């Protein structure tokens, strides 16, 4: 139980520190591996109090719809959620990306095959990502994302990944 409270305290400290002054010199770097394309990316997307436009462009390309190459702006707050998950868990390993941006065409195709695909998915807006974090059990990834309370969190046990998005706080 002590570990649980300690982790909650750590998560709360991270969330509140986000709003505190003095983070101006902070840099935020993430590493990714795309499970469908085998592409890799290590990117510093935030530095000195601002998002880096060139890095956000790299993320737009890397997180494009892998089925048809269509690109879309990625919500920088989505990267912040991943970064905060890493801070809360102490795990700086690579995120394995299963899905990020989805074009309308891809979303329609996936909806025709599964009831689990939302018609107005946050993936369509560049505000969602489906991931694993190397070296971290996906249940712990899910629990940490839920504790952050920064958006939607879905847990897919059978396929072993977690969905996070910048939409309203909810879970499934």
N, C-alpha and C positions, 0 to 999 in steps of 0.2 A: 504494500500500500504506500510506503514511503516513496518508492520509485515513481509511482503514479503521480503523487502530489508534487514531487520534485520536477517531473516532466511538465506538469501543468504550469508550475511556477516559471519554468524556463520558457515555455511557449508564451505565457503572458508577458514576460519581460521582453521577449523579442517583438511582440506586437506593439507594446507601448513604446519601445525604443524607436520604432519606426517613425513615431510622431515627435520624438524629442529632438531638440536642437543639438547640433554637434555631430551629426552624421555626414557632414559635408565632404570629408575626405574619404568616405567609404567607397569601396569598389565591390561589385557583385559579379561573380563569375560562375558560370554553369557549364557542365560537360554533358553532351548528348551522344547517344548511339541510336540510329533509326533501325528498328528491327526489320523493316521491309526493304530498305534500300542499302543497308550496311554502311551508310554514310555516318561520319562522325563530325562533331563540332564542339569546340571549346571556345566560349565567348564571354568576354567581359561586356556586359550590356548596360552597366550603370557605374558612373564614376563622378566624384565631386558634386554630388547632389543632383545629377541629371542623367537621364537615359541617353545612351549613345546612338545617334541615328544610324550610323553605319552598321553597328552591331544588330540593331533592330531589323535592318535590311537583310543581314545574314540569317537571322532567325526566320524572317518571312520566306526566304528561299528554302532553308532547311526544313521548316515545318509546313511546307506546301502540301497540298493534296497529293499523296504519293501515287495515286491511281491515274491521275491525268495531268499532274504538274501545275495545276492552277494555284496561284499564290494569293495571299490576303495578308493585310496588316495583322500582326499579333499584338494582343493587348499586353503592354509591359507589366501590368499588375499580375498577369499569369506567371511571368517569370519570377516576380517577387514572391508569389506563393511557393514556387519550387525552391527558391533560395531560402525562404523562411523554414520550409520543411527540413532542408539540410542543416540549418542552424539549430533547429529544435532537437534534431536527432544526433547531431554531431557527425553525420555521415556526409562526406564530400565526394562520394563516388559518382559515377556516370548515371544519368537518367536514361533508361531505355524507352524510346518513344514508340508506341504502338500506333497512335493516331493523334493528329493535331488538327490543323485546318482541314475542313471538308467542303468541297464545292457542293452546290445545290444538286448537281447531277449525281455525285457520289452519294449524297445523303438520301436522295430518292431511291437509288439502287439498293442501298443498305436497308431502307425502310421496307422495301418490297420483299425482303428476305427475312426480316426480324421485327418483332413488335417492340423490341428494346431500344430502337433508334427513334429519338424524338424528332418530330416534324420541324420544330423550330430550335434545333440543337444549338448549343453555345459553340460547337465546332464550326458552324456556318459563319460565325462572327469573329473567328480567330481568338476566342475567349475560353477555349477548352483544350485539354490535352489528356491523353491516356498514357500512363507511364508505369514503370517499375523503377526502383532505385537499387542499383547493385549493392549487395551486402546488407540489405534491409528487407525483412519479411514484409510482404505487401499488407498484411494486417496492421503492422506497426506504421507503415506509410499511411494507410487509411486513418488510423486513430490519430496520428499527428495532424493530418489535414483537417480532420473533424475538430480537433481541439483549437486549431487556429481560427476557425469560424470566419473565413475570408471568402467563402463561396460554396458552390456545390461540390459534393464528394460522392462518388459512386464506387462501389467495391465489386469487382468481378472475380470471384473466387475460382471458378472453373478455368478461366483463361489467365488468371494470376496477374491482374493489373488494377490500377486505381485511376479513376477519372477525377480530375480537378478542374474547376472552372471559376470564373470571376463573376458569375451570376449571383442571384440571391442565395443565402445560406440554406442548404437543404441536403438531404442524404438519401441514398438508396443502396 
